[in-house]
Amino acid sequence: MTQPQLAEQLPYHRLARLSPRYRWWRPLLGTLVVAVAYLITVIVLMVFAAALAAHLGYSEDADGWPEFGPVAGTAVDLLTIAAGIPVLLLVVRWTGARPAGTVSSVTGRLRWRWLALCLLTAAPILALAMGGMFLLPADAGEPDSQWAGWAAFGRALAMLVVLVPLQAAAEEYVFRGWLAQAAGAFLRSPWAAFLPQAVLFAAAHGWGTPWGFADLVVFGVAGGWLTWRTGGLEASIALHAVNNLLAFGISAAVVDGLSSDETAADANWQVVALDVLGIALYTAAVAWWLRRRRLERTAPAPLPPVQPPAFATAYAYGNGVPVPQPWPGRPAAGAPAQPWTGPGGWGPAVAPPWAGSGGQSPAVVPPWPGQPAPATAAPAPATAAPVPGPVSPPAVPAPGAASPLAVPAPGAAVPPGVPAPGTVSPPAAPAPGADLPPAARGAEEDGADRR
């Protein structure tokens, strides 16, 4: 007996194959479309920002770009990065021919409760690691930082709380999401899928110091492992969002801190050591949670369409099951049943004619000698029901009287019309001139009397 085919379980980095219409060229075409569509989106946003700044009267720098100020300028930068989320989701849906939520997790959506738990886990760990950086000695020649004031810090912090999570999520969707799944469409190993995106993630932040570049590679590898291990982007988004929110928040607390061009790629080895320690502690904490919570890590791949067996190709199939077809004398499926009348067809039952019948009417038995015709036959007289009472003995004939049922003694004279004992009387001959009964149909064929 043939065993039923089981669906292949796809991990997160293999979800590009989740579409029934998957083809090898879809991930490659989708990567090109994401790059071009995002570039067009950024250009549109920059033109809109420049037009808005000109309308509001902002001054321009030496390059002709409006000077929005630290807070507004940071908001524009974060928005241009966050615009990658809708672009990528549309490309996943149209070019990838699969649900857009499959880039969020194996369940086809963002698991908000798990994301909240990861945020609560990352906040204290990364806050301690970030606080340790204040204990490091300041670089020689670096001016002392000045407090920006609660009003300026409050405005900047409100903007950062809204936009930094979107910016961090956009980078996760691009690198740990789309790029990892595009590589996983061709490579089964999760390391082969997540290592290239980690290098690209570090390169996207620019080149500063070797320590800073290595820190970004470690961050990308940890985010990739968390994505594969949890089956979604939630843990990696939480790590990225909390890390960036703390870094931007510290910069916003300082006068002109948001105007600095320094990034994580410019970090020294002391900062990198504390940052890697925080990443490792958070990764261990998520692994601890995974031992106590059950998360879906795979999604079933679509099965190929069911093919009918070779010996039943003449039958139509519905839901993988052969549908019986009508044959002569059997109504089609769903048709009302009609009574069967034999070779005459469908309709009220009519007895067929037979020998002795004059047509399609019911057969009439012909009379035989000694029996009156059906038209002249008299109904049998009704016998009265016996009266309850004593049973009378049978009548005894008088002495010397002939009994109608008595058997004549041997040698006695037999009355006329009564056959002698042991003899069989022939059938009575019809009277001269009387009509003979019609012969049976079979008698006409072979001469035998079939009455």
C-alpha positions as CSV (number, residue, x, y, z in Angstrom):
1,M,0.0,0.0,0.0
2,T,1.3,3.4,-0.9
3,Q,2.1,5.6,2.1
4,P,0.8,9.2,2.0
5,Q,3.3,11.8,1.1
6,L,4.3,14.1,4.0
7,A,5.1,17.8,3.5
8,E,8.7,18.9,3.9
9,Q,9.2,21.1,6.9
10,L,11.0,24.3,5.9
11,P,13.0,26.4,8.4
12,Y,12.9,30.1,8.2
13,H,15.8,30.6,5.8
14,R,14.1,28.2,3.3
15,L,10.7,30.0,3.2
16,A,11.3,31.3,-0.3
17,R,10.3,27.8,-1.4
18,L,7.0,28.0,0.4
19,S,5.2,29.3,-2.6
20,P,3.6,26.6,-4.9
21,R,4.7,28.8,-7.8
22,Y,8.4,28.9,-6.7
23,R,10.9,29.0,-9.4
24,W,14.7,29.3,-9.1
25,W,14.7,32.8,-10.6
26,R,12.2,34.4,-8.2
27,P,14.7,35.1,-5.4
28,L,17.2,36.6,-7.8
29,L,14.6,38.7,-9.6
30,G,13.1,39.8,-6.2
31,T,16.5,41.0,-4.9
32,L,16.9,43.2,-8.0
33,V,13.4,44.5,-7.7
34,V,13.9,45.3,-4.0
35,A,17.0,47.3,-4.7
36,V,15.5,49.3,-7.6
37,A,12.2,49.9,-5.8
38,Y,13.8,51.0,-2.6
39,L,16.1,53.4,-4.5
40,I,13.1,55.0,-6.3
41,T,11.3,55.3,-2.9
42,V,14.3,57.0,-1.3
43,I,14.6,59.5,-4.2
44,V,10.8,60.3,-3.9
45,L,11.1,60.8,-0.2
46,M,14.2,63.1,-0.6
47,V,12.5,65.2,-3.2
48,F,9.4,65.5,-1.0
49,A,11.6,66.5,2.1
50,A,13.5,69.1,0.0
51,A,10.3,70.6,-1.3
52,L,8.8,70.7,2.3
53,A,12.0,72.3,3.6
54,A,12.0,75.0,0.9
55,H,8.3,75.7,1.7
56,L,9.1,76.1,5.4
57,G,12.1,78.3,4.8
58,Y,15.0,76.0,5.9
59,S,18.4,77.0,4.9
60,E,20.7,74.9,2.8
61,D,24.2,73.5,3.4
62,A,27.1,73.6,1.0
63,D,25.7,70.6,-0.9
64,G,22.3,72.2,-1.4
65,W,20.5,69.9,1.1
66,P,18.2,71.6,3.6
67,E,19.5,71.9,7.1
68,F,16.7,70.4,9.2
69,G,18.6,70.4,12.5
70,P,19.6,67.5,14.6
71,V,16.1,66.2,15.5
72,A,14.4,66.7,12.2
73,G,17.4,65.6,10.2
74,T,17.6,62.4,12.2
75,A,13.9,61.8,11.7
76,V,14.3,62.1,7.9
77,D,17.2,59.6,7.9
78,L,15.2,57.1,10.0
79,L,12.2,57.5,7.8
80,T,14.1,56.8,4.6
81,I,15.4,53.6,6.1
82,A,12.0,52.5,7.5
83,A,10.5,52.9,4.0
84,G,12.2,49.7,3.1
85,I,9.5,47.7,5.0
86,P,6.5,48.3,2.7
87,V,8.7,48.0,-0.3
88,L,10.1,44.6,0.7
89,L,6.7,43.2,1.8
90,L,5.2,44.1,-1.6
91,V,8.1,42.4,-3.4
92,V,7.6,39.3,-1.3
93,R,4.0,39.2,-2.2
94,W,4.2,39.9,-5.9
95,T,7.6,38.7,-7.0
96,G,8.0,35.9,-4.4
97,A,4.4,34.7,-5.0
98,R,4.0,34.0,-1.3
99,P,2.3,35.7,1.7
100,A,4.2,38.8,2.8
101,G,4.0,37.6,6.4
102,T,6.4,34.7,5.6
103,V,9.3,37.1,5.8
104,S,8.3,37.9,9.4
105,S,8.1,34.3,10.8
106,V,7.3,30.7,9.9
107,T,3.7,31.4,11.1
108,G,3.1,34.0,8.4
109,R,2.9,36.9,10.8
110,L,4.8,38.8,13.5
111,R,4.4,37.1,16.9
112,W,3.7,40.2,19.0
113,R,3.8,38.5,22.4
114,W,7.1,36.9,21.7
115,L,8.4,40.2,20.4
116,A,7.3,41.9,23.7
117,L,9.0,39.3,25.8
118,C,12.2,39.7,23.8
119,L,12.1,43.5,24.2
120,L,11.7,43.1,28.0
121,T,14.6,40.7,28.0
122,A,16.9,42.8,25.9
123,A,16.3,46.1,27.7
124,P,18.0,45.4,31.1
125,I,20.9,43.4,29.5
126,L,21.8,46.0,26.9
127,A,21.3,48.8,29.4
128,L,23.9,47.4,31.7
129,A,26.3,46.9,28.8
130,M,25.7,50.4,27.6
131,G,26.1,51.8,31.1
132,G,29.5,50.1,31.4
133,M,30.7,52.3,28.5
134,F,30.5,55.4,30.7
135,L,33.1,53.9,32.9
136,L,35.6,53.8,30.0
137,P,38.2,56.5,29.9
138,A,37.4,59.3,27.4
139,D,39.5,59.7,24.3
140,A,42.3,62.3,24.5
141,G,41.4,65.6,23.0
142,E,37.6,64.9,23.0
143,P,35.7,67.9,24.3
144,D,33.4,67.4,27.3
145,S,29.8,66.7,26.5
146,Q,27.0,69.1,27.6
147,W,23.5,68.2,28.8
148,A,20.9,69.2,26.1
149,G,18.2,70.0,28.6
150,W,15.0,68.2,29.4
151,A,12.9,70.0,26.7
152,A,15.3,69.2,23.8
153,F,15.9,65.7,25.1
154,G,12.1,65.1,25.5
155,R,11.4,66.1,21.9
156,A,14.2,64.0,20.6
157,L,13.3,61.0,22.7
158,A,9.7,61.1,21.5
159,M,10.8,61.0,17.9
160,L,13.3,58.2,18.6
161,V,10.8,56.0,20.3
162,V,8.5,56.1,17.3
163,L,11.0,55.9,14.4
164,V,14.0,53.8,15.8
165,P,12.0,50.6,16.1
166,L,10.8,51.0,12.5
167,Q,14.4,51.7,11.3
168,A,15.7,48.7,13.1
169,A,13.0,46.4,11.9
170,A,13.6,47.6,8.3
171,E,17.2,46.5,8.5
172,E,16.2,43.2,10.0
173,Y,13.7,42.6,7.2
174,V,16.3,43.3,4.6
175,F,19.3,41.5,5.9
176,R,18.1,38.7,8.2
177,G,14.8,38.4,6.3
178,W,15.0,38.8,2.5
179,L,18.7,38.2,1.9
180,A,18.8,35.2,4.2
181,Q,15.8,33.7,2.5
182,A,17.1,34.4,-0.9
183,A,20.3,32.6,-0.1
184,G,18.4,29.8,1.6
185,A,16.4,29.1,-1.5
186,F,19.6,27.6,-2.9
187,L,21.5,26.5,0.3
188,R,20.1,24.2,2.9
189,S,22.7,25.1,5.7
190,P,21.5,28.0,7.9
191,W,25.1,29.1,8.3
192,A,25.6,29.3,4.6
193,A,22.5,31.5,4.4
194,F,23.2,33.8,7.4
195,L,26.9,34.4,7.1
196,P,26.8,36.4,3.8
197,Q,24.1,38.7,5.1
198,A,26.2,39.5,8.3
199,V,29.1,40.7,6.1
200,L,26.7,42.8,4.0
201,F,25.1,44.2,7.1
202,A,28.5,45.3,8.4
203,A,29.5,46.8,5.0
204,A,26.2,48.8,4.8
205,H,27.3,50.7,7.9
206,G,30.6,51.8,6.3
207,W,34.2,51.1,7.2
208,G,35.5,52.7,10.3
209,T,37.8,50.5,12.4
210,P,38.5,46.8,12.2
211,W,37.0,46.4,15.6
212,G,33.8,48.2,14.6
213,F,33.5,46.1,11.5
214,A,34.0,42.9,13.5
215,D,31.4,44.1,16.0
216,L,28.8,44.5,13.3
217,V,29.6,41.1,11.8
218,V,29.1,39.5,15.2
219,F,25.8,41.4,15.6
220,G,24.7,40.1,12.2
221,V,25.7,36.5,13.0
222,A,23.9,36.6,16.4
223,G,20.8,38.1,14.7
224,G,20.9,35.4,12.1
225,W,21.2,32.6,14.6
226,L,18.3,34.0,16.7
227,T,16.1,34.2,13.6
228,W,16.9,30.6,12.6
229,R,16.5,29.3,16.1
230,T,13.2,31.0,16.9
231,G,11.7,30.8,13.4
232,G,11.2,34.5,13.0
233,L,12.6,38.0,13.2
234,E,11.1,39.0,16.5
235,A,14.2,38.2,18.7
236,S,16.6,39.9,16.2
237,I,14.3,43.0,15.9
238,A,14.2,43.3,19.7
239,L,18.0,43.2,20.0
240,H,18.4,45.7,17.2
241,A,15.7,48.1,18.3
242,V,16.8,48.3,22.0
243,N,20.5,48.6,21.0
244,N,19.8,51.5,18.6
245,L,17.3,53.2,20.9
246,L,19.9,53.3,23.8
247,A,22.6,54.5,21.4
248,F,20.4,57.3,19.9
249,G,19.1,58.2,23.3
250,I,22.5,58.7,24.7
251,S,23.4,60.9,21.7
252,A,20.2,62.9,22.1
253,A,21.0,63.7,25.7
254,V,24.1,65.6,24.6
255,V,24.1,68.9,22.7
256,D,24.5,68.2,19.0
257,G,24.9,64.6,19.7
258,L,22.5,63.6,17.0
259,S,24.5,65.6,14.5
260,S,27.5,63.4,14.8
261,D,28.5,61.2,11.8
262,E,30.0,58.4,13.9
263,T,28.4,55.0,13.7
264,A,29.0,51.6,15.3
265,A,31.7,51.0,12.6
266,D,33.9,53.6,14.3
267,A,33.9,51.9,17.7
268,N,37.2,51.1,19.6
269,W,38.0,47.7,21.0
270,Q,36.8,48.6,24.5
271,V,33.3,49.5,23.3
272,V,33.3,46.5,21.1
273,A,34.1,44.2,24.0
274,L,31.2,45.5,26.1
275,D,28.8,45.4,23.1
276,V,29.7,41.8,22.2
277,L,29.2,40.9,25.9
278,G,25.7,42.3,25.8
279,I,24.9,40.5,22.6
280,A,26.1,37.2,24.0
281,L,24.1,37.6,27.3
282,Y,21.0,38.4,25.3
283,T,21.4,35.5,23.0
284,A,21.9,33.2,26.0
285,A,18.7,34.6,27.7
286,V,16.7,34.0,24.5
287,A,18.0,30.4,24.4
288,W,16.9,30.0,28.1
289,W,13.4,31.2,27.2
290,L,13.2,28.8,24.3
291,R,13.7,25.8,26.7
292,R,10.6,27.0,28.5
293,R,8.4,28.1,25.6
294,R,7.4,26.2,22.5
295,L,7.8,28.2,19.3
296,E,7.1,27.1,15.7
297,R,10.4,26.9,13.9
298,T,9.3,25.4,10.6
299,A,6.5,25.7,8.1
300,P,5.2,22.8,5.9
301,A,6.1,23.1,2.2
302,P,3.2,22.8,-0.3
303,L,2.6,19.3,-1.6
304,P,2.6,18.7,-5.4
305,P,-0.9,18.3,-6.9
306,V,-2.4,14.8,-6.5
307,Q,-2.2,12.8,-9.7
308,P,-4.9,10.1,-10.4
309,P,-3.6,6.5,-10.6
310,A,-2.7,5.2,-14.1
311,F,-5.4,2.5,-14.0
312,A,-8.2,5.0,-13.4
313,T,-7.5,7.7,-15.9
314,A,-10.9,7.3,-17.5
315,Y,-12.6,8.5,-14.3
316,A,-13.1,12.1,-13.3
317,Y,-11.5,13.1,-10.0
318,G,-12.9,15.4,-7.4
319,N,-10.7,16.2,-4.3
320,G,-8.4,13.4,-5.3
321,V,-11.2,10.8,-5.3
322,P,-12.7,9.2,-8.5
323,V,-16.3,10.2,-9.2
324,P,-18.5,7.4,-10.5
325,Q,-19.9,8.0,-13.9
326,P,-23.5,7.2,-15.1
327,W,-24.0,4.2,-17.4
328,P,-27.0,3.1,-19.5
329,G,-29.9,2.4,-17.2
330,R,-28.4,4.3,-14.3
331,P,-29.2,8.0,-13.7
332,A,-26.5,10.5,-13.2
333,A,-25.4,11.6,-9.7
334,G,-28.0,13.8,-8.2
335,A,-30.8,12.9,-10.6
336,P,-34.1,11.6,-9.0
337,A,-34.4,7.9,-9.0
338,Q,-37.2,6.4,-11.2
339,P,-38.8,3.0,-11.0
340,W,-37.4,0.3,-13.3
341,T,-39.9,-1.2,-15.7
342,G,-37.6,-3.6,-17.6
343,P,-37.0,-3.3,-21.3
344,G,-39.9,-0.9,-21.7
345,G,-37.9,2.0,-20.4
346,W,-38.6,4.4,-17.6
347,G,-42.1,5.1,-16.4
348,P,-45.0,3.3,-14.7
349,A,-44.6,-0.4,-14.5
350,V,-46.6,-2.3,-17.2
351,A,-46.6,-6.1,-17.4
352,P,-45.5,-7.3,-20.9
353,P,-47.8,-9.3,-23.1
354,W,-47.5,-13.1,-23.3
355,A,-49.1,-16.0,-25.1
356,G,-52.8,-15.8,-24.8
357,S,-52.8,-12.0,-24.4
358,G,-54.3,-9.8,-27.0
359,G,-51.9,-6.9,-26.8
360,Q,-50.4,-4.6,-24.1
361,S,-53.3,-5.2,-21.7
362,P,-52.9,-7.6,-18.8
363,A,-52.9,-11.3,-19.9
364,V,-56.2,-13.2,-19.9
365,V,-56.1,-16.9,-19.2
366,P,-58.1,-18.8,-21.9
367,P,-60.8,-21.1,-20.7
368,W,-60.4,-24.9,-21.0
369,P,-63.0,-27.7,-21.3
370,G,-65.2,-27.8,-18.3
371,Q,-64.6,-24.2,-17.3
372,P,-66.8,-21.3,-18.4
373,A,-65.4,-18.3,-20.1
374,P,-64.4,-15.3,-18.0
375,A,-67.3,-13.3,-19.3
376,T,-69.9,-15.9,-18.3
377,A,-68.3,-17.2,-15.1
378,A,-70.6,-16.8,-12.2
379,P,-69.3,-15.7,-8.9
380,A,-69.1,-18.4,-6.3
381,P,-71.9,-18.2,-3.8
382,A,-70.9,-16.9,-0.5
383,T,-71.0,-19.4,2.3
384,A,-72.4,-18.4,5.5
385,A,-70.1,-18.5,8.5
386,P,-70.7,-21.5,10.8
387,V,-72.8,-20.8,13.8
388,P,-70.9,-21.5,17.0
389,G,-72.4,-24.5,18.8
390,P,-72.1,-28.3,18.9
391,V,-70.9,-30.0,15.8
392,S,-73.5,-32.2,14.2
393,P,-72.4,-35.7,13.1
394,P,-72.5,-36.4,9.4
395,A,-75.7,-37.7,8.0
396,V,-76.0,-41.5,7.7
397,P,-77.9,-42.7,4.6
398,A,-80.9,-44.9,5.0
399,P,-80.5,-48.6,4.6
400,G,-80.6,-49.6,1.0
401,A,-80.0,-46.1,-0.3
402,A,-77.1,-45.5,-2.6
403,S,-74.3,-43.3,-1.2
404,P,-72.8,-40.8,-3.7
405,L,-69.4,-41.4,-2.2
406,A,-69.6,-45.1,-1.8
407,V,-67.3,-47.3,-3.9
408,P,-69.3,-49.9,-5.9
409,A,-68.7,-53.5,-4.8
410,P,-66.7,-55.7,-7.1
411,G,-68.9,-57.1,-9.9
412,A,-71.7,-54.6,-9.3
413,A,-73.1,-52.6,-12.1
414,V,-71.5,-49.1,-12.5
415,P,-74.0,-46.3,-13.1
416,P,-73.8,-44.4,-16.4
417,G,-71.3,-41.5,-16.4
418,V,-69.3,-42.9,-13.4
419,P,-65.9,-44.4,-14.4
420,A,-65.1,-47.9,-13.2
421,P,-62.6,-48.2,-10.4
422,G,-59.1,-48.1,-11.7
423,T,-59.9,-46.5,-15.0
424,V,-59.2,-42.9,-16.2
425,S,-62.0,-41.2,-18.1
426,P,-61.0,-39.4,-21.2
427,P,-61.7,-35.7,-21.6
428,A,-65.2,-34.9,-22.7
429,A,-65.4,-34.2,-26.4
430,P,-67.0,-30.9,-27.4
431,A,-70.4,-30.9,-28.8
432,P,-70.7,-30.8,-32.6
433,G,-70.5,-27.3,-33.8
434,A,-69.0,-25.9,-30.6
435,D,-66.1,-23.5,-30.9
436,L,-62.7,-24.9,-29.9
437,P,-60.5,-22.9,-27.5
438,P,-57.7,-20.9,-29.0
439,A,-54.4,-22.8,-29.2
440,A,-51.4,-21.5,-27.2
441,R,-48.7,-19.6,-29.0
442,G,-46.1,-22.3,-28.3
443,A,-48.4,-25.0,-29.8
444,E,-48.4,-23.1,-33.1
445,E,-44.6,-23.2,-33.1
446,D,-43.8,-26.9,-32.4
447,G,-47.3,-28.6,-32.4
448,A,-47.2,-29.4,-28.7
449,D,-50.2,-28.7,-26.6
450,R,-49.0,-26.4,-23.8
451,R,-52.3,-25.9,-22.0
